[in-house]
Amino acid sequence: MIWQAAPRFLTGGGLVGARIRAHDWSATPLGPPAIWPASLRTLVEVMLGATQPMFIAWGPAGTLVYNEAYAAILGDKHPHALGQPFLDVWSEIRDDLLPIVAQAYAGIPVHMDDITLVIERHGYPEETHFNFSYTPIRDTETDTVAGFFCPCAETTAQVIAERRLRESEAEARGVLEGMREGFILLDRNFHIQRVNAEALRMDRRGHAAIAGRHLLDVWPELKSVQTWPWLQRLMAERAAGQLVYRHVSSTHDVWLEVRAYPLGDGLAAFYRDVTNDRRAEEALRESEAQFRALAQAVPNHAWIARPDGELDWFNQQVYAYSGLDYHALAGQSWASIVHPDDLAPTMQLWAHSLSTGNPYETEFRIRRADGAYRWHLVRAQPIRAEDGAVVLWVGTNTDIEERREAIDALAALNADLERRVAERTAERDRVWRNSRDLLVIIGTDGVFRAANPAWTAILGHKPEEVVGHSFLDFIWPDDADLTQGGLDTAASKVNLTNFENRYRHKDGTPRWISWHSTAEGDLIYAYGRDITVAKEQAEALRRSEDALRQSQKMEAVGQLTGGLAHDFNNLLTGITGSLDLLRTRVAQGRMADVERYVRAAQGAAARAAALTHRLLAFSRQQTLDPKPTAVNRLVAGMEDLIRRTVGPAITVEVVGAVGLWATLVDPNQLENALLNLCINARDAMPDGGRLTIETGNKWLDVRAARERELPPGQYVSLCVCDTGTGMTPEVIRRAFDPFYTTKPIGVGTGLGLSMIYGFVRQSGGQARIYSELGQGTMVCLYLPRHHGDATAADQPAESTDTPRAEQGETVLVVDDEPTVRMLVTEVLEEAGYTWLEAADGPAGLRLLRSDRRIDLLITDVGLPGGLNGRQLADAARTSRPMLKVLFITGYAENAVVANGYLEPGMHVLTKPFAMRDLAGRIKDIMGGP
């Protein structure tokens, strides 16, 4: 009806014209065409007949009328856009169009070239480019702008093509300048139009010597080889080719590979030095074959996309996995094999990477040829031109289905682990709360970080009273230094085990705690067990054992005293009886038996002296006469005696260390100790065996010295080893105890090893037993090294005459026993000495402070009057520093003589002694330094 009113109106326009004629315009602001202004009708007729895209926006709402060509620009918006407000049709770019439309309605024409708009005409955003003009249309009746007319042209394809061309040119320039091949561009007359950096480097001449010149002017040697006619043929035929030839000039002799391609009306030539390549061609072919095989064996999918995100290349793994060909995957079609649940986030992230240029990385499921979906890790990196623009994307798809399954399994495992950790934590908390031991966390600064409730039960302190306080606030004062040392040890990552100290209970009484610790970082984790009751029980047991041991010792002393009384009575009987008979026979004038009675009395006296020495050795208070001693020489001197003593059933082997150090020791006592050890070894081998005597140099470090209860340093060892019955640990532990013996009753006194131990300890050394039951025993004596040469062993005097004194030599004798003074002065008088005597220390000191000549002081150690023999000698040496001294002592008071060691110029003679020995000792002292 509407169109019948205007039969010549809108008769053309193709499909769009037909749609305009069929459209119900009464529902639009324009109203029926019959009432349209003449100017509008005319423009619509012109527009519908045009092939260029055009549209008219009419009226205040900008109602849209367009031609067939513009419908293609609208895309999926056509035909719904017909008769709709212009800005509503293009709502996605409303903000871009609004100022332009406002200018047109204001009567200002607008022309724009290459405007970029992101429109959604196919259901997704896409970049587009347009040239257009907005021309205002005036209503002739009202003379106002009623709308605007816009002829336009879409230039999207041209702009993108130009961009790609620029990118390609940029890439080509970058490739040419960065490539490792020479490049020259020849025009059709063989003049060099362009040359790259590598060509200049290879030629060794500057750019001015090459660019613009004829090819043969630059390299005339080309005329003499096949290269020049080959290039002429390619130029004439507009063909491409490759040639390898030997280039020889005054500066070059190389093989070159040349590749030429027609470019414009000239040739582009690439060349490179293949001198080395020719030698490696075979290896290169083999390598390329391996590479192709490897490339096909790579399990990953690989693909390339254009800058706009359109995929246009795939490797064979993609085709094999998907079962699709190139056309089914190229462009955006690849989205069809993405799992529907993963498609939206996948495309959103891909669009974000395309817009920002950031690397693309995500995980989604891709459909396999059999329809199954598998998880893939998809990555893509942008490849950029020199200007930073993305020229393509290189991507890979890595199958991570198994990894995802492993991750899921790991997550389940982690959940189970967290559950177990929670259970262990709860268990730990229960142990912390319910433990009967003290549990603490303490810093290396000694401040408690945590304490468990057992503190209340054991020490009376609540945990909150402990945390934040130093251990010094709770430690027993006497144990503060000990505990600080233990804390320092634990802080140095050395775990404490059974570290015992005392803590103060809240009631003020001590509690013994045994600690174990471990350290992590700056914290020490420790638990302590209350051992107070055990300590008290152990102390009570120790006291009981001490009382029992004292009782046993007293019993043994009683037994020994009885035995000694018996022995001394026998010896005294022999002495007194011999003297009585001697007096009787002298009175009778029977002189023939006198010598026999004298020998009997002297023998009994000697045995009594030996018994006394054994008692002194047992008490470790015997008088020692230490000398620098060569132990190897001492052992060698005793070897025959030892062999005779142990008997032929026992093999004796002596192993003396080479370069053995000297030791400061009493050689006589060491001989006795060695002989005693060999006798013990003999008794341990009733059926025979091997006895080994071994010497050695030992350097004991801190640990080894601590194990032997010695100061660290150098020692000489003397070891006696047997292959006998051995000892149990209990026997070893008690072997050095006085009176302890494993021999039958009546065999041995239990004093042998004790005397050896006492002698060695008194000499500054140590004795140790190493034994296994049934394997034998080794007893080692460790004696301190003496830095000096060993002296030769004392040789017995061969002279039978009593030594005579020099003229005027005077000796002072101080002893509280008149008989001893009488005997000593008799010996001195017989030897020709002048003698003085005193009965106590003060009397002797008065004589020593007088002007009398005194060459030698002979004094007992134990003297009455408040001044003993050692004190007397020391006082005398203040005024007579070179005074020689001979101490004569009979029992334990020799301890006063510097624990058995004498200063230079001081000597000792043990009572009882033979008068001849006394005279010889006096002569040695008087004749010595």
KAJO-V143171 format. One record per residue. RES is the residue in three letters. D_CENTER is the distance of its C-alpha to the mean C-alpha in whole Angstrom. Layout:
RES:D_CENTER
RES:D_CENTER
This chain:
MET:98
ILE:97
TRP:97
GLN:100
ALA:101
ALA:100
PRO:101
ARG:100
PHE:96
LEU:93
THR:94
GLY:91
GLY:88
GLY:87
LEU:84
VAL:83
GLY:87
ALA:88
ARG:85
ILE:87
ARG:90
ALA:89
HIS:87
ASP:88
TRP:88
SER:90
ALA:86
THR:85
PRO:86
LEU:88
GLY:90
PRO:93
PRO:93
ALA:97
ILE:96
TRP:93
PRO:94
ALA:96
SER:93
LEU:91
ARG:93
THR:93
LEU:90
VAL:89
GLU:91
VAL:90
MET:86
LEU:87
GLY:88
ALA:86
THR:83
GLN:80
PRO:78
MET:80
PHE:80
ILE:82
ALA:81
TRP:84
GLY:85
PRO:83
ALA:80
GLY:80
THR:81
LEU:80
VAL:82
TYR:81
ASN:82
GLU:81
ALA:79
TYR:77
ALA:76
ALA:74
ILE:72
LEU:72
GLY:70
ASP:70
LYS:71
HIS:75
PRO:77
HIS:76
ALA:76
LEU:80
GLY:81
GLN:78
PRO:77
PHE:75
LEU:72
ASP:72
VAL:72
TRP:69
SER:67
GLU:64
ILE:65
ARG:67
ASP:65
ASP:66
LEU:69
LEU:71
PRO:71
ILE:73
VAL:75
ALA:76
GLN:77
ALA:79
TYR:81
ALA:82
GLY:84
ILE:81
PRO:81
VAL:77
HIS:76
MET:72
ASP:71
ASP:67
ILE:66
THR:63
LEU:63
VAL:61
ILE:63
GLU:63
ARG:66
HIS:65
GLY:62
TYR:59
PRO:59
GLU:59
GLU:60
THR:63
HIS:65
PHE:69
ASN:72
PHE:75
SER:77
TYR:79
THR:82
PRO:84
ILE:87
ARG:90
ASP:92
THR:96
GLU:97
THR:95
ASP:94
THR:90
VAL:87
ALA:87
GLY:84
PHE:82
PHE:82
CYS:79
PRO:79
CYS:76
ALA:74
GLU:70
THR:68
THR:65
ALA:65
GLN:66
VAL:64
ILE:61
ALA:62
GLU:63
ARG:59
ARG:58
LEU:60
ARG:58
GLU:55
SER:56
GLU:57
ALA:54
GLU:52
ALA:55
ARG:54
GLY:51
VAL:51
LEU:53
GLU:52
GLY:48
MET:49
ARG:49
GLU:53
GLY:56
PHE:58
ILE:62
LEU:64
LEU:68
ASP:71
ARG:74
ASN:75
PHE:72
HIS:71
ILE:67
GLN:67
ARG:63
VAL:60
ASN:56
ALA:54
GLU:53
ALA:56
LEU:57
ARG:54
MET:55
ASP:59
ARG:57
ARG:60
GLY:60
HIS:61
ALA:65
ALA:66
ILE:65
ALA:66
GLY:69
ARG:71
HIS:72
LEU:70
LEU:72
ASP:72
VAL:68
TRP:68
PRO:71
GLU:70
LEU:69
LYS:73
SER:73
VAL:70
GLN:71
THR:68
TRP:71
PRO:74
TRP:71
LEU:70
GLN:74
ARG:74
LEU:71
MET:73
ALA:76
GLU:75
ARG:72
ALA:70
ALA:66
GLY:65
GLN:63
LEU:63
VAL:61
TYR:63
ARG:62
HIS:63
VAL:64
SER:65
SER:65
THR:61
HIS:60
ASP:60
VAL:58
TRP:58
LEU:58
GLU:58
VAL:60
ARG:61
ALA:64
TYR:65
PRO:68
LEU:67
GLY:70
ASP:73
GLY:70
LEU:67
ALA:64
ALA:62
PHE:58
TYR:57
ARG:54
ASP:54
VAL:53
THR:54
ASN:50
ASP:51
ARG:54
ARG:52
ALA:49
GLU:51
GLU:51
ALA:47
LEU:48
ARG:50
GLU:48
SER:45
GLU:47
ALA:48
GLN:44
PHE:43
ARG:46
ALA:45
LEU:42
ALA:43
GLN:45
ALA:43
VAL:40
PRO:40
ASN:40
HIS:43
ALA:44
TRP:47
ILE:48
ALA:50
ARG:52
PRO:51
ASP:53
GLY:51
GLU:54
LEU:52
ASP:54
TRP:52
PHE:50
ASN:48
GLN:50
GLN:47
VAL:48
TYR:52
ALA:51
TYR:49
SER:51
GLY:54
LEU:56
ASP:57
TYR:57
HIS:60
ALA:58
LEU:55
ALA:56
GLY:56
GLN:55
SER:56
TRP:53
ALA:52
SER:55
ILE:52
VAL:50
HIS:49
PRO:52
ASP:50
ASP:47
LEU:50
ALA:50
PRO:47
THR:46
MET:49
GLN:48
LEU:45
TRP:46
ALA:49
HIS:46
SER:45
LEU:48
SER:49
THR:46
GLY:45
ASN:41
PRO:39
TYR:40
GLU:38
THR:39
GLU:39
PHE:43
ARG:44
ILE:47
ARG:50
ARG:50
ALA:53
ASP:53
GLY:53
ALA:50
TYR:47
ARG:44
TRP:41
HIS:40
LEU:37
VAL:40
ARG:39
ALA:41
GLN:40
PRO:43
ILE:44
ARG:46
ALA:49
GLU:48
ASP:50
GLY:47
ALA:49
VAL:48
VAL:50
LEU:48
TRP:46
VAL:44
GLY:42
THR:41
ASN:41
THR:38
ASP:39
ILE:36
GLU:38
GLU:36
ARG:33
ARG:35
GLU:36
ALA:32
ILE:31
ASP:34
ALA:33
LEU:29
ALA:31
ALA:33
LEU:30
ASN:28
ALA:32
ASP:31
LEU:28
GLU:29
ARG:32
ARG:30
VAL:27
ALA:30
GLU:32
ARG:29
THR:29
ALA:32
GLU:32
ARG:29
ASP:31
ARG:34
VAL:32
TRP:31
ARG:35
ASN:36
SER:34
ARG:36
ASP:33
LEU:31
LEU:29
VAL:27
ILE:24
ILE:24
GLY:22
THR:21
ASP:24
GLY:26
VAL:28
PHE:28
ARG:27
ALA:29
ALA:31
ASN:33
PRO:36
ALA:36
TRP:36
THR:40
ALA:41
ILE:39
LEU:39
GLY:42
HIS:40
LYS:39
PRO:36
GLU:37
GLU:38
VAL:34
VAL:32
GLY:32
HIS:33
SER:31
PHE:31
LEU:33
ASP:36
PHE:36
ILE:35
TRP:37
PRO:38
ASP:38
ASP:34
ALA:33
ASP:31
LEU:30
THR:28
GLN:27
GLY:25
GLY:24
LEU:23
ASP:21
THR:19
ALA:18
ALA:17
SER:14
LYS:13
VAL:15
ASN:17
LEU:21
THR:23
ASN:27
PHE:27
GLU:31
ASN:32
ARG:35
TYR:36
ARG:39
HIS:41
LYS:43
ASP:46
GLY:45
THR:44
PRO:41
ARG:39
TRP:36
ILE:33
SER:30
TRP:27
HIS:24
SER:21
THR:17
ALA:15
GLU:14
GLY:14
ASP:17
LEU:19
ILE:19
TYR:21
ALA:23
TYR:27
GLY:29
ARG:32
ASP:36
ILE:37
THR:40
VAL:42
ALA:40
LYS:40
GLU:44
GLN:45
ALA:43
GLU:44
ALA:48
LEU:47
ARG:46
ARG:49
SER:51
GLU:49
ASP:50
ALA:54
LEU:54
ARG:52
GLN:55
SER:58
GLN:57
LYS:56
MET:60
GLU:61
ALA:60
VAL:61
GLY:64
GLN:65
LEU:64
THR:66
GLY:69
GLY:68
LEU:68
ALA:71
HIS:73
ASP:71
PHE:72
ASN:76
ASN:76
LEU:75
LEU:77
THR:80
GLY:80
ILE:80
THR:83
GLY:85
SER:85
LEU:86
ASP:88
LEU:90
LEU:89
ARG:91
THR:94
ARG:94
VAL:94
ALA:97
GLN:99
GLY:99
ARG:97
MET:94
ALA:93
ASP:91
VAL:89
GLU:86
ARG:85
TYR:85
VAL:83
ARG:80
ALA:80
ALA:80
GLN:77
GLY:75
ALA:75
ALA:74
ALA:71
ARG:70
ALA:70
ALA:68
ALA:65
LEU:65
THR:64
HIS:61
ARG:60
LEU:60
LEU:58
ALA:56
PHE:55
SER:55
ARG:52
GLN:55
GLN:57
THR:58
LEU:55
ASP:56
PRO:53
LYS:53
PRO:51
THR:51
ALA:50
VAL:49
ASN:49
ARG:53
LEU:53
VAL:52
ALA:54
GLY:57
MET:57
GLU:56
ASP:60
LEU:60
ILE:57
ARG:59
ARG:62
THR:61
VAL:58
GLY:61
PRO:61
ALA:60
ILE:56
THR:55
VAL:53
GLU:50
VAL:49
VAL:46
GLY:46
ALA:43
VAL:44
GLY:43
LEU:43
TRP:43
ALA:46
THR:46
LEU:48
VAL:50
ASP:53
PRO:54
ASN:57
GLN:55
LEU:52
GLU:55
ASN:56
ALA:52
LEU:52
LEU:55
ASN:54
LEU:51
CYS:53
ILE:56
ASN:53
ALA:52
ARG:55
ASP:56
ALA:53
MET:54
PRO:58
ASP:58
GLY:56
GLY:53
ARG:51
LEU:50
THR:48
ILE:47
GLU:44
THR:43
GLY:40
ASN:38
LYS:35
TRP:32
LEU:31
ASP:27
VAL:27
ARG:26
ALA:28
ALA:31
ARG:30
GLU:31
ARG:34
GLU:35
LEU:35
PRO:34
PRO:32
GLY:33
GLN:36
TYR:38
VAL:41
SER:41
LEU:44
CYS:43
VAL:46
CYS:45
ASP:48
THR:48
GLY:50
THR:49
GLY:46
MET:45
THR:44
PRO:41
GLU:44
VAL:46
ILE:43
ARG:42
ARG:46
ALA:47
PHE:47
ASP:49
PRO:53
PHE:55
TYR:53
THR:54
THR:54
LYS:57
PRO:61
ILE:63
GLY:65
VAL:62
GLY:60
THR:59
GLY:56
LEU:55
GLY:54
LEU:50
SER:51
MET:53
ILE:50
TYR:47
GLY:49
PHE:50
VAL:46
ARG:45
GLN:48
SER:47
GLY:43
GLY:42
GLN:41
ALA:42
ARG:40
ILE:41
TYR:39
SER:41
GLU:41
LEU:44
GLY:46
GLN:44
GLY:45
THR:44
MET:43
VAL:43
CYS:42
LEU:43
TYR:40
LEU:42
PRO:41
ARG:41
HIS:44
HIS:44
GLY:47
ASP:50
ALA:51
THR:55
ALA:57
ALA:59
ASP:62
GLN:65
PRO:68
ALA:71
GLU:74
SER:76
THR:79
ASP:80
THR:79
PRO:77
ARG:80
ALA:79
GLU:79
GLN:82
GLY:81
GLU:78
THR:78
VAL:75
LEU:75
VAL:75
VAL:73
ASP:73
ASP:75
GLU:76
PRO:80
THR:80
VAL:76
ARG:78
MET:81
LEU:79
VAL:77
THR:80
GLU:82
VAL:79
LEU:79
GLU:83
GLU:83
ALA:81
GLY:83
TYR:80
THR:81
TRP:80
LEU:79
GLU:79
ALA:77
ALA:77
ASP:74
GLY:71
PRO:73
ALA:76
GLY:74
LEU:72
ARG:76
LEU:77
LEU:73
ARG:74
SER:77
ASP:79
ARG:79
ARG:78
ILE:75
ASP:73
LEU:71
LEU:70
ILE:70
THR:69
ASP:68
VAL:65
GLY:66
LEU:69
PRO:71
GLY:72
GLY:69
LEU:67
ASN:66
GLY:66
ARG:62
GLN:63
LEU:66
ALA:65
ASP:62
ALA:65
ALA:67
ARG:65
THR:65
SER:68
ARG:68
PRO:64
MET:65
LEU:67
LYS:66
VAL:66
LEU:66
PHE:65
ILE:67
THR:65
GLY:66
TYR:63
ALA:60
GLU:61
ASN:60
ALA:56
VAL:58
VAL:58
ALA:54
ASN:53
GLY:54
TYR:53
LEU:56
GLU:56
PRO:58
GLY:61
MET:61
HIS:62
VAL:62
LEU:65
THR:65
LYS:68
PRO:70
PHE:71
ALA:73
MET:76
ARG:75
ASP:71
LEU:72
ALA:74
GLY:72
ARG:69
ILE:71
LYS:72
ASP:68
ILE:67
MET:70
GLY:70
GLY:66
PRO:64
